[in-house]
């Protein structure tokens, strides 16, 4: 096992422990606390959370790819746009495969019916809380952008964290959902980098 692979195993195991702790001890009280926040604070985060929607990024990167590939003839810029598009799109596909398998109840069911937990293979918005799609998108985006603009990695991580927090504040997800989404986003980019290196 290489040093890099060992680090991935360690980080993955640590995250599993943290998500388990969050599920057992933090998720419920944190979400209930956020529900009682000042409505004006929640409204601010409702605007922030829109930054986690993948559609705008996918359209934007697709347009940039076509522009740099066929109009400006800048292959490096076109490759980067394609990489960013793939990172966001692939991470989205992955979490949309996971969500119905896990069937985690959203905080809405906790607030309205005191329901908390999992109902695997249950289809419906109220049962696709894990992982957070918005968190997956912004962490995949931030990680991919940080590869091309390393000087901006701290602001990019900060951006992803704030959007992830917004999902908890607006009552759409639990903390562990956001953690899982961040992990999927990071790992998607990591796997894409490995694939690109193998293909040269």
Secondary structure as GFF3:
##gff-version 3
##sequence-region A 1 200
A	DSSP	alpha_helix	3	21	.	.	.	ID=ss1
A	DSSP	pi_helix	22	26	.	.	.	ID=ss2
A	DSSP	alpha_helix	27	35	.	.	.	ID=ss3
A	DSSP	alpha_helix	39	48	.	.	.	ID=ss4
A	DSSP	three_ten_helix	49	52	.	.	.	ID=ss5
A	DSSP	alpha_helix	54	66	.	.	.	ID=ss6
A	DSSP	pi_helix	67	71	.	.	.	ID=ss7
A	DSSP	alpha_helix	75	102	.	.	.	ID=ss8
A	DSSP	alpha_helix	107	113	.	.	.	ID=ss9
A	DSSP	three_ten_helix	125	127	.	.	.	ID=ss10
A	DSSP	alpha_helix	133	148	.	.	.	ID=ss11
A	DSSP	three_ten_helix	150	152	.	.	.	ID=ss12
A	DSSP	alpha_helix	153	169	.	.	.	ID=ss13
A	DSSP	alpha_helix	175	199	.	.	.	ID=ss14
###
